[in-house]
Amino acid sequence: METAKKRESTLVLLCRRIENLAELRAGYGPSAVESSLREVATMLLGCFRRTDIVARLGESQFAALAVDAASFSFLSLTGAFYR
């Protein structure tokens, strides 16, 4: 945050919770849940730049932190993150 402030640039934090993991676990087992979460993580990593931070928080939450995100890229980032 300090770097973004010094550079007078934008800082975007997006958070997303993945729904229905309990149902997926009950129907297909824990390995299906882990596989699905890995797929989500791979998709998110493909949507963000190498300089951005994408992390899994807890069992079913993901967050992404993008520094220097221009206003037009903010819309595409949020679109990718929340689809």
N, CA, C and O atoms as a Maestro MAE file, in Angstrom:
{
 s_m_m2io_version
 :::
 2.0.0
}

f_m_ct {
 s_m_title
 :::
 protein
 m_atom[332] {
  # First column is atom index #
  i_m_mmod_type
  r_m_x_coord
  r_m_y_coord
  r_m_z_coord
  i_m_residue_number
  s_m_chain_name
  s_m_pdb_residue_name
  s_m_pdb_atom_name
  i_m_atomic_number
  :::
  1 25 0.824 -1.169 0.000 1 A "MET " " N  " 7
  2 3 0.000 0.000 0.000 1 A "MET " " CA " 6
  3 2 0.883 1.253 0.000 1 A "MET " " C  " 6
  4 15 0.568 2.259 -0.636 1 A "MET " " O  " 8
  5 25 1.965 1.160 0.712 2 A "GLU " " N  " 7
  6 3 2.873 2.309 0.783 2 A "GLU " " CA " 6
  7 2 3.464 2.603 -0.590 2 A "GLU " " C  " 6
  8 15 3.609 3.766 -0.967 2 A "GLU " " O  " 8
  9 25 3.805 1.560 -1.337 3 A "THR " " N  " 7
  10 3 4.356 1.752 -2.686 3 A "THR " " CA " 6
  11 2 3.338 2.432 -3.586 3 A "THR " " C  " 6
  12 15 3.676 3.364 -4.316 3 A "THR " " O  " 8
  13 25 2.090 1.971 -3.538 4 A "ALA " " N  " 7
  14 3 1.042 2.586 -4.353 4 A "ALA " " CA " 6
  15 2 0.848 4.044 -3.972 4 A "ALA " " C  " 6
  16 15 0.642 4.891 -4.841 4 A "ALA " " O  " 8
  17 25 0.912 4.339 -2.697 5 A "LYS " " N  " 7
  18 3 0.745 5.716 -2.224 5 A "LYS " " CA " 6
  19 2 1.888 6.602 -2.714 5 A "LYS " " C  " 6
  20 15 1.656 7.714 -3.186 5 A "LYS " " O  " 8
  21 25 3.118 6.110 -2.602 6 A "LYS " " N  " 7
  22 3 4.274 6.887 -3.046 6 A "LYS " " CA " 6
  23 2 4.231 7.140 -4.545 6 A "LYS " " C  " 6
  24 15 4.606 8.217 -5.008 6 A "LYS " " O  " 8
  25 25 3.778 6.153 -5.301 7 A "ARG " " N  " 7
  26 3 3.724 6.272 -6.755 7 A "ARG " " CA " 6
  27 2 2.443 6.949 -7.230 7 A "ARG " " C  " 6
  28 15 2.254 7.170 -8.426 7 A "ARG " " O  " 8
  29 25 1.560 7.277 -6.275 8 A "GLU " " N  " 7
  30 3 0.255 7.852 -6.601 8 A "GLU " " CA " 6
  31 2 -0.476 6.986 -7.622 8 A "GLU " " C  " 6
  32 15 -1.027 7.486 -8.603 8 A "GLU " " O  " 8
  33 25 -0.469 5.698 -7.376 9 A "SER " " N  " 7
  34 3 -1.118 4.750 -8.281 9 A "SER " " CA " 6
  35 2 -2.290 4.078 -7.572 9 A "SER " " C  " 6
  36 15 -2.502 4.255 -6.372 9 A "SER " " O  " 8
  37 25 -3.028 3.317 -8.332 10 A "THR " " N  " 7
  38 3 -4.206 2.650 -7.784 10 A "THR " " CA " 6
  39 2 -3.828 1.341 -7.117 10 A "THR " " C  " 6
  40 15 -2.805 0.728 -7.421 10 A "THR " " O  " 8
  41 25 -4.681 0.941 -6.208 11 A "LEU " " N  " 7
  42 3 -4.531 -0.331 -5.513 11 A "LEU " " CA " 6
  43 2 -5.923 -0.950 -5.457 11 A "LEU " " C  " 6
  44 15 -6.847 -0.357 -4.900 11 A "LEU " " O  " 8
  45 25 -6.073 -2.135 -6.031 12 A "VAL " " N  " 7
  46 3 -7.373 -2.794 -6.102 12 A "VAL " " CA " 6
  47 2 -7.307 -4.099 -5.318 12 A "VAL " " C  " 6
  48 15 -6.431 -4.929 -5.564 12 A "VAL " " O  " 8
  49 25 -8.229 -4.284 -4.377 13 A "LEU " " N  " 7
  50 3 -8.331 -5.517 -3.617 13 A "LEU " " CA " 6
  51 2 -9.692 -6.137 -3.907 13 A "LEU " " C  " 6
  52 15 -10.728 -5.511 -3.679 13 A "LEU " " O  " 8
  53 25 -9.686 -7.361 -4.408 14 A "LEU " " N  " 7
  54 3 -10.920 -8.089 -4.708 14 A "LEU " " CA " 6
  55 2 -10.972 -9.341 -3.843 14 A "LEU " " C  " 6
  56 15 -9.963 -10.029 -3.684 14 A "LEU " " O  " 8
  57 25 -12.135 -9.639 -3.287 15 A "CYS " " N  " 7
  58 3 -12.323 -10.837 -2.471 15 A "CYS " " CA " 6
  59 2 -13.531 -11.597 -2.992 15 A "CYS " " C  " 6
  60 15 -14.526 -11.002 -3.405 15 A "CYS " " O  " 8
  61 25 -13.429 -12.915 -2.968 16 A "ARG " " N  " 7
  62 3 -14.516 -13.753 -3.474 16 A "ARG " " CA " 6
  63 2 -14.595 -15.040 -2.671 16 A "ARG " " C  " 6
  64 15 -13.579 -15.678 -2.397 16 A "ARG " " O  " 8
  65 25 -15.813 -15.415 -2.296 17 A "ARG " " N  " 7
  66 3 -16.067 -16.686 -1.599 17 A "ARG " " CA " 6
  67 2 -16.677 -17.662 -2.604 17 A "ARG " " C  " 6
  68 15 -17.576 -17.291 -3.359 17 A "ARG " " O  " 8
  69 25 -16.207 -18.874 -2.619 18 A "ILE " " N  " 7
  70 3 -16.730 -19.908 -3.497 18 A "ILE " " CA " 6
  71 2 -17.867 -20.609 -2.761 18 A "ILE " " C  " 6
  72 15 -17.694 -21.078 -1.636 18 A "ILE " " O  " 8
  73 25 -19.025 -20.676 -3.402 19 A "GLU " " N  " 7
  74 3 -20.227 -21.231 -2.787 19 A "GLU " " CA " 6
  75 2 -20.362 -22.738 -3.042 19 A "GLU " " C  " 6
  76 15 -19.723 -23.290 -3.938 19 A "GLU " " O  " 8
  77 25 -21.193 -23.376 -2.251 20 A "ASN " " N  " 7
  78 3 -21.633 -24.765 -2.443 20 A "ASN " " CA " 6
  79 2 -20.542 -25.826 -2.304 20 A "ASN " " C  " 6
  80 15 -20.663 -26.912 -2.871 20 A "ASN " " O  " 8
  81 25 -19.498 -25.530 -1.569 21 A "LEU " " N  " 7
  82 3 -18.453 -26.536 -1.388 21 A "LEU " " CA " 6
  83 2 -18.933 -27.704 -0.524 21 A "LEU " " C  " 6
  84 15 -18.505 -28.839 -0.730 21 A "LEU " " O  " 8
  85 25 -19.807 -27.438 0.430 22 A "ALA " " N  " 7
  86 3 -20.318 -28.522 1.282 22 A "ALA " " CA " 6
  87 2 -21.110 -29.528 0.453 22 A "ALA " " C  " 6
  88 15 -20.980 -30.737 0.646 22 A "ALA " " O  " 8
  89 25 -21.919 -29.035 -0.458 23 A "GLU " " N  " 7
  90 3 -22.696 -29.927 -1.325 23 A "GLU " " CA " 6
  91 2 -21.779 -30.729 -2.253 23 A "GLU " " C  " 6
  92 15 -21.994 -31.920 -2.480 23 A "GLU " " O  " 8
  93 25 -20.763 -30.060 -2.778 24 A "LEU " " N  " 7
  94 3 -19.797 -30.739 -3.645 24 A "LEU " " CA " 6
  95 2 -19.061 -31.830 -2.872 24 A "LEU " " C  " 6
  96 15 -18.867 -32.933 -3.384 24 A "LEU " " O  " 8
  97 25 -18.652 -31.526 -1.640 25 A "ARG " " N  " 7
  98 3 -17.958 -32.503 -0.797 25 A "ARG " " CA " 6
  99 2 -18.877 -33.682 -0.480 25 A "ARG " " C  " 6
  100 15 -18.445 -34.833 -0.537 25 A "ARG " " O  " 8
  101 25 -20.147 -33.406 -0.145 26 A "ALA " " N  " 7
  102 3 -21.094 -34.475 0.197 26 A "ALA " " CA " 6
  103 2 -21.375 -35.379 -0.997 26 A "ALA " " C  " 6
  104 15 -21.522 -36.592 -0.847 26 A "ALA " " O  " 8
  105 25 -21.446 -34.784 -2.171 27 A "GLY " " N  " 7
  106 3 -21.783 -35.571 -3.349 27 A "GLY " " CA " 6
  107 2 -20.617 -36.280 -4.000 27 A "GLY " " C  " 6
  108 15 -20.769 -37.376 -4.540 27 A "GLY " " O  " 8
  109 25 -19.428 -35.643 -3.948 28 A "TYR " " N  " 7
  110 3 -18.297 -36.182 -4.707 28 A "TYR " " CA " 6
  111 2 -17.029 -36.416 -3.889 28 A "TYR " " C  " 6
  112 15 -16.069 -37.001 -4.391 28 A "TYR " " O  " 8
  113 25 -17.019 -35.967 -2.639 29 A "GLY " " N  " 7
  114 3 -15.868 -36.192 -1.776 29 A "GLY " " CA " 6
  115 2 -14.917 -35.012 -1.727 29 A "GLY " " C  " 6
  116 15 -14.996 -34.099 -2.550 29 A "GLY " " O  " 8
  117 25 -14.009 -35.038 -0.747 30 A "PRO " " N  " 7
  118 3 -13.079 -33.917 -0.544 30 A "PRO " " CA " 6
  119 2 -12.113 -33.690 -1.702 30 A "PRO " " C  " 6
  120 15 -11.686 -32.560 -1.939 30 A "PRO " " O  " 8
  121 25 -11.769 -34.740 -2.415 31 A "SER " " N  " 7
  122 3 -10.833 -34.550 -3.535 31 A "SER " " CA " 6
  123 2 -11.470 -33.722 -4.650 31 A "SER " " C  " 6
  124 15 -10.769 -32.998 -5.357 31 A "SER " " O  " 8
  125 25 -12.781 -33.822 -4.813 32 A "ALA " " N  " 7
  126 3 -13.478 -33.003 -5.815 32 A "ALA " " CA " 6
  127 2 -13.443 -31.528 -5.425 32 A "ALA " " C  " 6
  128 15 -13.309 -30.654 -6.282 32 A "ALA " " O  " 8
  129 25 -13.565 -31.260 -4.129 33 A "VAL " " N  " 7
  130 3 -13.500 -29.879 -3.642 33 A "VAL " " CA " 6
  131 2 -12.107 -29.307 -3.908 33 A "VAL " " C  " 6
  132 15 -11.983 -28.208 -4.447 33 A "VAL " " O  " 8
  133 25 -11.076 -30.033 -3.540 34 A "GLU " " N  " 7
  134 3 -9.708 -29.559 -3.751 34 A "GLU " " CA " 6
  135 2 -9.413 -29.366 -5.233 34 A "GLU " " C  " 6
  136 15 -8.766 -28.393 -5.619 34 A "GLU " " O  " 8
  137 25 -9.880 -30.278 -6.050 35 A "SER " " N  " 7
  138 3 -9.683 -30.156 -7.491 35 A "SER " " CA " 6
  139 2 -10.378 -28.901 -8.027 35 A "SER " " C  " 6
  140 15 -9.815 -28.178 -8.850 35 A "SER " " O  " 8
  141 25 -11.585 -28.651 -7.564 36 A "SER " " N  " 7
  142 3 -12.329 -27.465 -7.996 36 A "SER " " CA " 6
  143 2 -11.635 -26.188 -7.556 36 A "SER " " C  " 6
  144 15 -11.546 -25.231 -8.326 36 A "SER " " O  " 8
  145 25 -11.146 -26.165 -6.329 37 A "LEU " " N  " 7
  146 3 -10.442 -24.983 -5.833 37 A "LEU " " CA " 6
  147 2 -9.143 -24.738 -6.602 37 A "LEU " " C  " 6
  148 15 -8.771 -23.589 -6.840 37 A "LEU " " O  " 8
  149 25 -8.460 -25.805 -6.988 38 A "ARG " " N  " 7
  150 3 -7.257 -25.647 -7.811 38 A "ARG " " CA " 6
  151 2 -7.606 -25.064 -9.178 38 A "ARG " " C  " 6
  152 15 -6.868 -24.237 -9.713 38 A "ARG " " O  " 8
  153 25 -8.741 -25.501 -9.742 39 A "GLU " " N  " 7
  154 3 -9.197 -24.955 -11.031 39 A "GLU " " CA " 6
  155 2 -9.485 -23.464 -10.915 39 A "GLU " " C  " 6
  156 15 -9.103 -22.684 -11.787 39 A "GLU " " O  " 8
  157 25 -10.160 -23.068 -9.838 40 A "VAL " " N  " 7
  158 3 -10.460 -21.649 -9.615 40 A "VAL " " CA " 6
  159 2 -9.159 -20.861 -9.484 40 A "VAL " " C  " 6
  160 15 -9.021 -19.792 -10.079 40 A "VAL " " O  " 8
  161 25 -8.218 -21.371 -8.723 41 A "ALA " " N  " 7
  162 3 -6.938 -20.685 -8.532 41 A "ALA " " CA " 6
  163 2 -6.197 -20.532 -9.861 41 A "ALA " " C  " 6
  164 15 -5.636 -19.473 -10.142 41 A "ALA " " O  " 8
  165 25 -6.195 -21.567 -10.663 42 A "THR " " N  " 7
  166 3 -5.528 -21.509 -11.965 42 A "THR " " CA " 6
  167 2 -6.189 -20.462 -12.855 42 A "THR " " C  " 6
  168 15 -5.501 -19.692 -13.525 42 A "THR " " O  " 8
  169 25 -7.519 -20.431 -12.864 43 A "MET " " N  " 7
  170 3 -8.237 -19.449 -13.655 43 A "MET " " CA " 6
  171 2 -7.906 -18.028 -13.200 43 A "MET " " C  " 6
  172 15 -7.664 -17.147 -14.024 43 A "MET " " O  " 8
  173 25 -7.896 -17.812 -11.880 44 A "LEU " " N  " 7
  174 3 -7.591 -16.483 -11.357 44 A "LEU " " CA " 6
  175 2 -6.167 -16.060 -11.703 44 A "LEU " " C  " 6
  176 15 -5.937 -14.914 -12.090 44 A "LEU " " O  " 8
  177 25 -5.215 -16.972 -11.569 45 A "LEU " " N  " 7
  178 3 -3.835 -16.643 -11.903 45 A "LEU " " CA " 6
  179 2 -3.703 -16.242 -13.368 45 A "LEU " " C  " 6
  180 15 -2.876 -15.397 -13.712 45 A "LEU " " O  " 8
  181 25 -4.509 -16.840 -14.220 46 A "GLY " " N  " 7
  182 3 -4.480 -16.497 -15.641 46 A "GLY " " CA " 6
  183 2 -5.094 -15.147 -15.945 46 A "GLY " " C  " 6
  184 15 -4.832 -14.579 -17.005 46 A "GLY " " O  " 8
  185 25 -5.898 -14.624 -15.049 47 A "CYS " " N  " 7
  186 3 -6.579 -13.342 -15.258 47 A "CYS " " CA " 6
  187 2 -5.779 -12.148 -14.746 47 A "CYS " " C  " 6
  188 15 -6.042 -11.011 -15.139 47 A "CYS " " O  " 8
  189 25 -4.819 -12.394 -13.885 48 A "PHE " " N  " 7
  190 3 -4.069 -11.305 -13.278 48 A "PHE " " CA " 6
  191 2 -2.637 -11.293 -13.789 48 A "PHE " " C  " 6
  192 15 -2.167 -12.264 -14.382 48 A "PHE " " O  " 8
  193 25 -1.954 -10.185 -13.551 49 A "ARG " " N  " 7
  194 3 -0.569 -10.045 -13.993 49 A "ARG " " CA " 6
  195 2 0.372 -10.738 -13.013 49 A "ARG " " C  " 6
  196 15 -0.007 -11.045 -11.883 49 A "ARG " " O  " 8
  197 25 1.583 -10.976 -13.453 50 A "ARG " " N  " 7
  198 3 2.572 -11.615 -12.578 50 A "ARG " " CA " 6
  199 2 2.906 -10.744 -11.375 50 A "ARG " " C  " 6
  200 15 3.333 -11.255 -10.339 50 A "ARG " " O  " 8
  201 25 2.717 -9.445 -11.501 51 A "THR " " N  " 7
  202 3 3.019 -8.518 -10.418 51 A "THR " " CA " 6
  203 2 1.889 -8.409 -9.399 51 A "THR " " C  " 6
  204 15 2.080 -7.830 -8.329 51 A "THR " " O  " 8
  205 25 0.721 -8.952 -9.713 52 A "ASP " " N  " 7
  206 3 -0.411 -8.946 -8.789 52 A "ASP " " CA " 6
  207 2 -0.295 -10.128 -7.829 52 A "ASP " " C  " 6
  208 15 0.451 -11.074 -8.083 52 A "ASP " " O  " 8
  209 25 -1.030 -10.065 -6.740 53 A "ILE " " N  " 7
  210 3 -1.011 -11.149 -5.754 53 A "ILE " " CA " 6
  211 2 -2.380 -11.804 -5.726 53 A "ILE " " C  " 6
  212 15 -3.392 -11.133 -5.524 53 A "ILE " " O  " 8
  213 25 -2.411 -13.114 -5.929 54 A "VAL " " N  " 7
  214 3 -3.641 -13.904 -5.828 54 A "VAL " " CA " 6
  215 2 -3.422 -14.929 -4.729 54 A "VAL " " C  " 6
  216 15 -2.411 -15.631 -4.721 54 A "VAL " " O  " 8
  217 25 -4.375 -15.017 -3.794 55 A "ALA " " N  " 7
  218 3 -4.192 -15.911 -2.653 55 A "ALA " " CA " 6
  219 2 -5.506 -16.589 -2.287 55 A "ALA " " C  " 6
  220 15 -6.593 -16.044 -2.482 55 A "ALA " " O  " 8
  221 25 -5.369 -17.771 -1.760 56 A "ARG " " N  " 7
  222 3 -6.510 -18.479 -1.178 56 A "ARG " " CA " 6
  223 2 -6.522 -18.170 0.314 56 A "ARG " " C  " 6
  224 15 -5.521 -18.346 1.009 56 A "ARG " " O  " 8
  225 25 -7.672 -17.708 0.790 57 A "LEU " " N  " 7
  226 3 -7.827 -17.362 2.203 57 A "LEU " " CA " 6
  227 2 -8.832 -18.318 2.812 57 A "LEU " " C  " 6
  228 15 -10.004 -18.300 2.437 57 A "LEU " " O  " 8
  229 25 -8.410 -19.134 3.723 58 A "GLY " " N  " 7
  230 3 -9.341 -20.088 4.316 58 A "GLY " " CA " 6
  231 2 -9.720 -21.173 3.324 58 A "GLY " " C  " 6
  232 15 -9.042 -21.384 2.319 58 A "GLY " " O  " 8
  233 25 -10.818 -21.858 3.626 59 A "GLU " " N  " 7
  234 3 -11.209 -22.980 2.775 59 A "GLU " " CA " 6
  235 2 -11.811 -22.543 1.445 59 A "GLU " " C  " 6
  236 15 -11.539 -23.152 0.411 59 A "GLU " " O  " 8
  237 25 -12.618 -21.501 1.465 60 A "SER " " N  " 7
  238 3 -13.393 -21.209 0.259 60 A "SER " " CA " 6
  239 2 -13.292 -19.767 -0.207 60 A "SER " " C  " 6
  240 15 -14.147 -19.309 -0.965 60 A "SER " " O  " 8
  241 25 -12.279 -19.046 0.222 61 A "GLN " " N  " 7
  242 3 -12.165 -17.642 -0.166 61 A "GLN " " CA " 6
  243 2 -10.869 -17.393 -0.919 61 A "GLN " " C  " 6
  244 15 -9.827 -17.982 -0.633 61 A "GLN " " O  " 8
  245 25 -10.975 -16.494 -1.897 62 A "PHE " " N  " 7
  246 3 -9.815 -16.053 -2.656 62 A "PHE " " CA " 6
  247 2 -9.762 -14.536 -2.606 62 A "PHE " " C  " 6
  248 15 -10.788 -13.871 -2.462 62 A "PHE " " O  " 8
  249 25 -8.561 -13.997 -2.725 63 A "ALA " " N  " 7
  250 3 -8.379 -12.554 -2.793 63 A "ALA " " CA " 6
  251 2 -7.314 -12.260 -3.838 63 A "ALA " " C  " 6
  252 15 -6.415 -13.064 -4.081 63 A "ALA " " O  " 8
  253 25 -7.438 -11.094 -4.444 64 A "ALA " " N  " 7
  254 3 -6.443 -10.636 -5.406 64 A "ALA " " CA " 6
  255 2 -6.137 -9.178 -5.110 64 A "ALA " " C  " 6
  256 15 -7.038 -8.383 -4.840 64 A "ALA " " O  " 8
  257 25 -4.861 -8.839 -5.163 65 A "LEU " " N  " 7
  258 3 -4.404 -7.477 -4.930 65 A "LEU " " CA " 6
  259 2 -3.650 -7.030 -6.180 65 A "LEU " " C  " 6
  260 15 -2.649 -7.633 -6.565 65 A "LEU " " O  " 8
  261 25 -4.148 -5.965 -6.805 66 A "ALA " " N  " 7
  262 3 -3.529 -5.448 -8.028 66 A "ALA " " CA " 6
  263 2 -3.071 -4.017 -7.793 66 A "ALA " " C  " 6
  264 15 -3.859 -3.165 -7.382 66 A "ALA " " O  " 8
  265 25 -1.799 -3.758 -8.055 67 A "VAL " " N  " 7
  266 3 -1.230 -2.422 -7.939 67 A "VAL " " CA " 6
  267 2 -1.099 -1.853 -9.346 67 A "VAL " " C  " 6
  268 15 -0.815 -2.584 -10.295 67 A "VAL " " O  " 8
  269 25 -1.307 -0.545 -9.476 68 A "ASP " " N  " 7
  270 3 -1.229 0.126 -10.777 68 A "ASP " " CA " 6
  271 2 -2.259 -0.402 -11.758 68 A "ASP " " C  " 6
  272 15 -1.971 -0.541 -12.947 68 A "ASP " " O  " 8
  273 25 -3.431 -0.689 -11.284 69 A "ALA " " N  " 7
  274 3 -4.500 -1.154 -12.175 69 A "ALA " " CA " 6
  275 2 -5.201 0.074 -12.751 69 A "ALA " " C  " 6
  276 15 -5.827 0.841 -12.019 69 A "ALA " " O  " 8
  277 25 -5.092 0.251 -14.043 70 A "ALA " " N  " 7
  278 3 -5.765 1.366 -14.703 70 A "ALA " " CA " 6
  279 2 -7.270 1.160 -14.621 70 A "ALA " " C  " 6
  280 15 -7.736 0.038 -14.424 70 A "ALA " " O  " 8
  281 25 -8.023 2.224 -14.768 71 A "SER " " N  " 7
  282 3 -9.478 2.123 -14.603 71 A "SER " " CA " 6
  283 2 -10.099 1.146 -15.592 71 A "SER " " C  " 6
  284 15 -11.035 0.434 -15.228 71 A "SER " " O  " 8
  285 25 -9.611 1.085 -16.830 72 A "PHE " " N  " 7
  286 3 -10.179 0.144 -17.792 72 A "PHE " " CA " 6
  287 2 -9.831 -1.291 -17.431 72 A "PHE " " C  " 6
  288 15 -10.636 -2.194 -17.658 72 A "PHE " " O  " 8
  289 25 -8.646 -1.517 -16.871 73 A "SER " " N  " 7
  290 3 -8.289 -2.884 -16.493 73 A "SER " " CA " 6
  291 2 -9.016 -3.305 -15.225 73 A "SER " " C  " 6
  292 15 -9.238 -4.496 -15.006 73 A "SER " " O  " 8
  293 25 -9.392 -2.336 -14.380 74 A "PHE " " N  " 7
  294 3 -10.159 -2.655 -13.181 74 A "PHE " " CA " 6
  295 2 -11.470 -3.336 -13.566 74 A "PHE " " C  " 6
  296 15 -11.865 -4.316 -12.935 74 A "PHE " " O  " 8
  297 25 -12.137 -2.834 -14.582 75 A "LEU " " N  " 7
  298 3 -13.403 -3.443 -15.011 75 A "LEU " " CA " 6
  299 2 -13.192 -4.863 -15.527 75 A "LEU " " C  " 6
  300 15 -14.002 -5.746 -15.245 75 A "LEU " " O  " 8
  301 25 -12.134 -5.091 -16.268 76 A "SER " " N  " 7
  302 3 -11.889 -6.448 -16.756 76 A "SER " " CA " 6
  303 2 -11.448 -7.372 -15.626 76 A "SER " " C  " 6
  304 15 -11.793 -8.554 -15.627 76 A "SER " " O  " 8
  305 25 -10.692 -6.852 -14.667 77 A "LEU " " N  " 7
  306 3 -10.291 -7.668 -13.510 77 A "LEU " " CA " 6
  307 2 -11.512 -8.096 -12.699 77 A "LEU " " C  " 6
  308 15 -11.642 -9.265 -12.335 77 A "LEU " " O  " 8
  309 25 -12.398 -7.156 -12.421 78 A "THR " " N  " 7
  310 3 -13.580 -7.505 -11.627 78 A "THR " " CA " 6
  311 2 -14.481 -8.451 -12.406 78 A "THR " " C  " 6
  312 15 -15.091 -9.343 -11.816 78 A "THR " " O  " 8
  313 25 -14.574 -8.274 -13.704 79 A "GLY " " N  " 7
  314 3 -15.375 -9.191 -14.510 79 A "GLY " " CA " 6
  315 2 -14.845 -10.610 -14.449 79 A "GLY " " C  " 6
  316 15 -15.619 -11.558 -14.322 79 A "GLY " " O  " 8
  317 25 -13.529 -10.765 -14.539 80 A "ALA " " N  " 7
  318 3 -12.910 -12.090 -14.470 80 A "ALA " " CA " 6
  319 2 -13.044 -12.686 -13.081 80 A "ALA " " C  " 6
  320 15 -13.267 -13.888 -12.935 80 A "ALA " " O  " 8
  321 25 -12.908 -11.854 -12.065 81 A "PHE " " N  " 7
  322 3 -12.912 -12.345 -10.688 81 A "PHE " " CA " 6
  323 2 -14.294 -12.779 -10.223 81 A "PHE " " C  " 6
  324 15 -14.414 -13.705 -9.421 81 A "PHE " " O  " 8
  325 25 -15.330 -12.127 -10.715 82 A "TYR " " N  " 7
  326 3 -16.681 -12.397 -10.210 82 A "TYR " " CA " 6
  327 2 -17.560 -13.196 -11.157 82 A "TYR " " C  " 6
  328 15 -18.766 -13.286 -10.926 82 A "TYR " " O  " 8
  329 25 -17.009 -13.777 -12.212 83 A "ARG " " N  " 7
  330 3 -17.874 -14.582 -13.088 83 A "ARG " " CA " 6
  331 2 -18.067 -15.960 -12.553 83 A "ARG " " C  " 6
  332 15 -18.766 -16.768 -13.166 83 A "ARG " " O  " 8
  :::
 }
 m_bond[331] {
  # First column is bond index #
  i_m_from
  i_m_to
  i_m_order
  :::
  1 1 2 1
  2 2 3 1
  3 3 4 2
  4 3 5 1
  5 5 6 1
  6 6 7 1
  7 7 8 2
  8 7 9 1
  9 9 10 1
  10 10 11 1
  11 11 12 2
  12 11 13 1
  13 13 14 1
  14 14 15 1
  15 15 16 2
  16 15 17 1
  17 17 18 1
  18 18 19 1
  19 19 20 2
  20 19 21 1
  21 21 22 1
  22 22 23 1
  23 23 24 2
  24 23 25 1
  25 25 26 1
  26 26 27 1
  27 27 28 2
  28 27 29 1
  29 29 30 1
  30 30 31 1
  31 31 32 2
  32 31 33 1
  33 33 34 1
  34 34 35 1
  35 35 36 2
  36 35 37 1
  37 37 38 1
  38 38 39 1
  39 39 40 2
  40 39 41 1
  41 41 42 1
  42 42 43 1
  43 43 44 2
  44 43 45 1
  45 45 46 1
  46 46 47 1
  47 47 48 2
  48 47 49 1
  49 49 50 1
  50 50 51 1
  51 51 52 2
  52 51 53 1
  53 53 54 1
  54 54 55 1
  55 55 56 2
  56 55 57 1
  57 57 58 1
  58 58 59 1
  59 59 60 2
  60 59 61 1
  61 61 62 1
  62 62 63 1
  63 63 64 2
  64 63 65 1
  65 65 66 1
  66 66 67 1
  67 67 68 2
  68 67 69 1
  69 69 70 1
  70 70 71 1
  71 71 72 2
  72 71 73 1
  73 73 74 1
  74 74 75 1
  75 75 76 2
  76 75 77 1
  77 77 78 1
  78 78 79 1
  79 79 80 2
  80 79 81 1
  81 81 82 1
  82 82 83 1
  83 83 84 2
  84 83 85 1
  85 85 86 1
  86 86 87 1
  87 87 88 2
  88 87 89 1
  89 89 90 1
  90 90 91 1
  91 91 92 2
  92 91 93 1
  93 93 94 1
  94 94 95 1
  95 95 96 2
  96 95 97 1
  97 97 98 1
  98 98 99 1
  99 99 100 2
  100 99 101 1
  101 101 102 1
  102 102 103 1
  103 103 104 2
  104 103 105 1
  105 105 106 1
  106 106 107 1
  107 107 108 2
  108 107 109 1
  109 109 110 1
  110 110 111 1
  111 111 112 2
  112 111 113 1
  113 113 114 1
  114 114 115 1
  115 115 116 2
  116 115 117 1
  117 117 118 1
  118 118 119 1
  119 119 120 2
  120 119 121 1
  121 121 122 1
  122 122 123 1
  123 123 124 2
  124 123 125 1
  125 125 126 1
  126 126 127 1
  127 127 128 2
  128 127 129 1
  129 129 130 1
  130 130 131 1
  131 131 132 2
  132 131 133 1
  133 133 134 1
  134 134 135 1
  135 135 136 2
  136 135 137 1
  137 137 138 1
  138 138 139 1
  139 139 140 2
  140 139 141 1
  141 141 142 1
  142 142 143 1
  143 143 144 2
  144 143 145 1
  145 145 146 1
  146 146 147 1
  147 147 148 2
  148 147 149 1
  149 149 150 1
  150 150 151 1
  151 151 152 2
  152 151 153 1
  153 153 154 1
  154 154 155 1
  155 155 156 2
  156 155 157 1
  157 157 158 1
  158 158 159 1
  159 159 160 2
  160 159 161 1
  161 161 162 1
  162 162 163 1
  163 163 164 2
  164 163 165 1
  165 165 166 1
  166 166 167 1
  167 167 168 2
  168 167 169 1
  169 169 170 1
  170 170 171 1
  171 171 172 2
  172 171 173 1
  173 173 174 1
  174 174 175 1
  175 175 176 2
  176 175 177 1
  177 177 178 1
  178 178 179 1
  179 179 180 2
  180 179 181 1
  181 181 182 1
  182 182 183 1
  183 183 184 2
  184 183 185 1
  185 185 186 1
  186 186 187 1
  187 187 188 2
  188 187 189 1
  189 189 190 1
  190 190 191 1
  191 191 192 2
  192 191 193 1
  193 193 194 1
  194 194 195 1
  195 195 196 2
  196 195 197 1
  197 197 198 1
  198 198 199 1
  199 199 200 2
  200 199 201 1
  201 201 202 1
  202 202 203 1
  203 203 204 2
  204 203 205 1
  205 205 206 1
  206 206 207 1
  207 207 208 2
  208 207 209 1
  209 209 210 1
  210 210 211 1
  211 211 212 2
  212 211 213 1
  213 213 214 1
  214 214 215 1
  215 215 216 2
  216 215 217 1
  217 217 218 1
  218 218 219 1
  219 219 220 2
  220 219 221 1
  221 221 222 1
  222 222 223 1
  223 223 224 2
  224 223 225 1
  225 225 226 1
  226 226 227 1
  227 227 228 2
  228 227 229 1
  229 229 230 1
  230 230 231 1
  231 231 232 2
  232 231 233 1
  233 233 234 1
  234 234 235 1
  235 235 236 2
  236 235 237 1
  237 237 238 1
  238 238 239 1
  239 239 240 2
  240 239 241 1
  241 241 242 1
  242 242 243 1
  243 243 244 2
  244 243 245 1
  245 245 246 1
  246 246 247 1
  247 247 248 2
  248 247 249 1
  249 249 250 1
  250 250 251 1
  251 251 252 2
  252 251 253 1
  253 253 254 1
  254 254 255 1
  255 255 256 2
  256 255 257 1
  257 257 258 1
  258 258 259 1
  259 259 260 2
  260 259 261 1
  261 261 262 1
  262 262 263 1
  263 263 264 2
  264 263 265 1
  265 265 266 1
  266 266 267 1
  267 267 268 2
  268 267 269 1
  269 269 270 1
  270 270 271 1
  271 271 272 2
  272 271 273 1
  273 273 274 1
  274 274 275 1
  275 275 276 2
  276 275 277 1
  277 277 278 1
  278 278 279 1
  279 279 280 2
  280 279 281 1
  281 281 282 1
  282 282 283 1
  283 283 284 2
  284 283 285 1
  285 285 286 1
  286 286 287 1
  287 287 288 2
  288 287 289 1
  289 289 290 1
  290 290 291 1
  291 291 292 2
  292 291 293 1
  293 293 294 1
  294 294 295 1
  295 295 296 2
  296 295 297 1
  297 297 298 1
  298 298 299 1
  299 299 300 2
  300 299 301 1
  301 301 302 1
  302 302 303 1
  303 303 304 2
  304 303 305 1
  305 305 306 1
  306 306 307 1
  307 307 308 2
  308 307 309 1
  309 309 310 1
  310 310 311 1
  311 311 312 2
  312 311 313 1
  313 313 314 1
  314 314 315 1
  315 315 316 2
  316 315 317 1
  317 317 318 1
  318 318 319 1
  319 319 320 2
  320 319 321 1
  321 321 322 1
  322 322 323 1
  323 323 324 2
  324 323 325 1
  325 325 326 1
  326 326 327 1
  327 327 328 2
  328 327 329 1
  329 329 330 1
  330 330 331 1
  331 331 332 2
  :::
 }
}
